[in-house]
C-alpha cells in the first residue's frame, strides 16, 4: 500500500512518516510547502503524482488562541482542507485517516471520559473548525475513513509543553503550572503507531471515530511534576496555580479526558499509560532539546 502523509513537517506528521518507514511501508510525507491541502489543484496534483492508497491528514491550523480572531482562516485549513482530501480519496478509491482533537467537546460538562460517540459541543473557534473537518470527512467518505482524535501532544520534534518544562527547569527555581485542567498527556510517537495500525483496517466495517490519547489522566501541574522528576529535579519546584492566573483568548477545557473503547472493538490494544510513554519519551526529547540548544 502507498501512504501519503500531509502536514509531514509537524510533530505528529514526522513521527507518522517515521513509524511507517520502520514498517517498510511505501510512504511519502508532504509538508505544507509541498502540499497546500486547501488548494484543489494542489490536492489533485498530489494524488496524481503519488497515487496513495491511504492518506493520513496531519495538516491543521493549531493556533488555538489565534483562531478566535481568524476563524475563517482556521476553517479553511481544518474544514475545507479535509473535505478536499476526502473527495480526492473517494475519487481515487483511497482511505483517509483524519487527525482531530478533544476541543470538539465542551470540556466542562463531564467528570468521566468522553466516549467516541459523545455529541460534540465545541466552545472555541478552533474546536468548531476541527468539528467541521470531522463532519466533512464523514460526509464525503463515510465507509473508508476514520477520525482519530488526540490531545495534549508532545514529541521529540517541535514545541510542546514537555519541552517547555525542560527549558524552564534549567532556567527557573520554581514554575507555576495550572492544576484545574485535566486531560491526557500523549506522546506523538504513540499516536503515529496507532495511525499505522489502523490505516490498513479501514473499510465499511472499520470506520468512524477513534480516540488516541495516553491512558489515564492528569493535570498540567501533575504532568510538569513528572517531567521534573524524570529530569532528576525536585518536583516540589512545580507549584500549582489556577487557569485564572493565565487568561487566554480561547477557554481551555477543564476536563477533556477521552475514552478508548473503539480500539478493542477492532481488535487492537488500547493506548498505554501516559506515564510509561513519558518515561520512554523524555530522554529522547531532552537529547533533541540539548542538540538544538547547542
C-alpha positions in Angstrom: 0.0 0.0 0.0 1.1 3.5 -0.8 0.8 6.0 2.1 0.6 9.8 1.8 1.1 11.9 5.0 0.1 15.5 4.9 1.5 18.0 7.4 4.6 15.9 7.4 6.8 18.7 8.7 5.0 18.9 12.0 5.5 16.9 15.2 2.9 14.2 14.5 3.5 14.1 10.8 7.2 13.5 11.2 6.5 10.7 13.7 3.9 9.1 11.4 6.3 9.0 8.5 9.0 7.5 10.7 6.6 4.9 12.0 5.7 3.8 8.5 9.3 3.8 7.4 10.1 1.4 10.3 7.4 -0.9 8.9 8.9 -0.8 5.5 5.8 0.9 4.1 5.9 2.9 0.9 5.3 6.4 2.2 5.5 10.0 1.0 5.5 12.8 3.5 4.5 16.3 2.3 4.8 19.4 4.4 2.6 22.5 3.9 5.0 24.0 1.4 4.8 20.8 -0.7 1.1 20.4 -0.4 -1.5 23.1 0.5 -4.5 21.0 1.4 -6.8 24.0 0.9 -5.9 24.1 -2.8 -8.0 21.8 -5.0 -5.3 21.9 -7.7 -2.5 21.1 -5.3 -4.5 18.1 -3.9 -5.3 16.9 -7.4 -1.6 17.1 -8.4 -0.5 15.2 -5.2 -2.9 12.4 -5.8 -2.0 12.1 -9.5 1.7 12.0 -8.7 1.7 9.8 -5.6 -1.4 7.6 -6.2 -1.9 6.9 -2.5 -3.9 4.0 -1.1 -4.0 5.5 2.4 -3.8 9.2 3.3 -3.1 10.4 6.8 -4.0 14.0 7.3 -1.8 15.6 9.9 -2.1 19.1 8.4 -4.0 21.5 10.7 -4.4 25.1 11.9 -3.5 24.5 15.5 -3.1 28.1 16.9 -6.0 27.8 19.3 -5.9 31.4 20.5 -5.3 32.9 17.1 -8.4 31.1 15.7 -10.6 33.2 17.9 -9.9 36.2 15.6 -9.1 34.2 12.5 -11.9 31.6 12.4 -12.2 31.8 8.6 -8.5 31.0 8.2 -8.7 28.2 10.6 -11.9 26.8 8.9 -10.1 26.8 5.5 -7.4 24.5 6.8 -9.3 22.5 9.4 -12.6 22.2 7.5 -12.2 22.7 3.8 -8.8 21.0 3.6 -10.1 17.7 4.9 -13.1 17.9 2.6 -10.9 18.2 -0.4 -8.7 15.3 0.8 -11.8 13.2 1.4 -13.2 13.9 -2.1 -9.9 13.1 -3.7 -9.8 9.8 -1.7 -13.3 8.9 -2.8 -12.4 9.5 -6.5 -9.2 7.5 -6.2 -10.6 4.7 -4.1 -8.2 5.6 -1.2 -8.7 5.5 2.5 -8.3 8.5 4.8 -7.2 8.9 8.4 -8.0 12.4 9.7 -6.5 13.6 12.9 -8.8 15.7 15.1 -8.9 17.0 18.7 -10.5 16.9 22.1 -11.6 20.5 21.6 -14.7 19.2 19.7 -16.1 18.7 23.2 -17.0 21.5 25.6 -14.7 20.2 28.4 -17.0 21.5 31.2 -19.9 19.1 31.5 -18.3 15.7 32.3 -16.2 14.1 35.0 -15.9 10.8 33.2 -14.1 10.1 29.9 -15.8 11.2 26.7 -16.8 8.1 24.6 -16.2 8.3 20.9 -19.9 8.7 20.2 -20.5 11.5 22.7 -22.2 14.5 21.0 -19.6 17.2 20.2 -20.2 20.7 21.5 -17.1 22.9 20.9 -16.7 26.1 22.8 -13.9 27.6 20.8 -13.3 28.7 17.2 -10.6 26.1 16.9 -12.9 23.4 18.1 -15.7 24.4 15.7 -13.3 24.3 12.7 -12.0 20.9 13.7 -15.5 19.6 14.1 -16.3 20.9 10.6 -13.4 18.8 9.3 -14.7 15.7 11.0 -18.1 16.3 9.5 -16.7 16.9 6.1 -14.7 13.7 6.1 -17.7 11.6 7.3 -19.9 13.2 4.7 -17.5 12.7 1.7 -16.0 9.3 2.6 -18.3 7.6 5.2 -17.1 4.0 4.8 -13.4 4.4 4.0 -12.3 7.0 6.6 -11.5 7.3 10.3 -11.3 10.3 12.5 -8.6 9.9 15.2 -8.9 12.5 18.0 -5.9 13.2 20.1 -4.9 15.8 22.8 -2.1 17.2 24.9 0.5 16.1 22.3 4.2 16.3 23.0 7.1 14.9 21.0 10.7 14.8 20.1 10.2 17.4 17.3 8.8 20.8 17.7 7.4 22.8 20.5 5.3 21.2 23.3 4.5 21.6 27.0 7.0 18.9 27.9 9.8 20.7 26.1 8.9 24.0 27.7 9.1 22.3 31.1 12.6 21.0 30.2 13.6 24.6 29.4 12.1 26.1 32.5 13.6 23.5 34.8 17.0 24.7 33.7 16.3 28.4 34.0 14.0 28.9 37.0 14.0 27.9 40.6 10.2 27.4 40.6 7.5 27.1 38.0 3.7 27.8 38.4 1.5 25.4 36.4 -2.3 25.2 36.2 -3.8 22.4 38.3 -7.5 22.8 37.3 -7.4 21.4 33.7 -7.5 17.7 33.4 -6.6 15.7 30.3 -4.3 13.0 28.9 -0.6 13.6 28.1 0.1 11.9 24.8 3.4 11.1 23.1 3.0 11.8 19.3 5.1 8.7 18.5 2.4 6.6 20.2 -0.3 8.2 18.1 1.8 7.6 15.0 1.9 3.9 15.7 -1.9 3.9 16.3 -2.4 5.5 12.8 -0.1 3.0 11.2 -2.0 0.1 12.9 -5.4 1.5 11.9 -4.9 2.5 8.3 -4.9 -0.9 6.6 -8.1 -1.9 8.5 -10.2 1.0 7.4 -13.3 -0.1 5.4 -17.1 -0.5 5.7 -16.6 -2.5 9.0 -13.9 -0.3 10.5 -14.6 3.4 10.2 -15.8 6.3 12.3 -14.2 7.9 15.4 -11.3 6.7 17.5 -9.5 8.3 20.4 -5.7 8.2 20.5 -4.5 9.7 23.8 -2.4 8.4 26.7 -4.3 6.2 29.1 -5.1 7.6 32.5 -5.4 11.3 33.2 -3.5 14.2 34.8 -3.5 17.9 35.3 -0.8 20.1 33.6 0.7 20.5 37.1 0.9 16.8 37.6 2.5 16.4 34.1 5.0 19.1 34.9 6.0 17.4 38.2 6.5 14.1 36.3 8.8 15.9 33.8 10.8 17.4 36.6 11.0 14.0 38.3 12.2 12.4 35.1 14.9 15.1 34.8 16.2 14.3 38.3 14.8 17.6 39.6 12.7 18.2 42.7 9.0 18.0 41.7 8.1 20.4 44.5 9.7 23.2 42.4 6.5 23.0 40.3 3.8 24.9 42.2 0.0 24.6 41.4 -2.0 27.6 40.2 -5.4 28.2 38.5 -6.4 28.9 35.0 -7.5 32.4 36.1 -3.8 33.2 36.6 -3.2 32.7 32.8 -6.2 34.1 30.9 -6.3 33.1 27.2 -8.5 34.3 24.3 -9.8 30.7 23.9 -11.1 28.9 27.0 -9.3 25.8 27.9 -11.4 22.7 28.8 -11.5 21.9 32.5 -12.0 18.2 31.7 -11.1 16.6 28.3 -10.3 13.0 29.1 -11.2 10.7 26.2 -12.3 7.0 26.3 -10.7 4.4 24.1 -13.3 1.7 23.6 -13.1 1.6 19.8 -9.6 0.0 19.7 -10.8 -3.1 21.4 -13.8 -3.2 19.0 -11.4 -3.6 16.0 -9.0 -6.0 17.7 -6.3 -3.6 18.6 -4.9 -2.9 22.1 -5.8 0.4 23.8 -3.3 3.1 24.4 -0.6 2.7 27.1 -0.4 4.6 30.3 0.7 8.2 29.8 3.5 7.9 32.5 5.0 4.9 30.8 5.1 6.8 27.5 6.6 9.8 29.1 9.4 7.7 30.8 10.4 6.5 27.3 10.0 9.8 25.5 11.7 12.2 28.0 15.3 11.1 27.4 14.8 11.4 23.6 13.2 14.9 23.9 15.9 16.0 26.3 18.6 14.8 23.9 17.0 16.6 21.0 16.5 19.7 23.0 20.1 19.8 24.1 21.2 19.3 20.5 19.0 22.2 19.4 20.2 24.4 22.2 23.8 23.9 21.5 
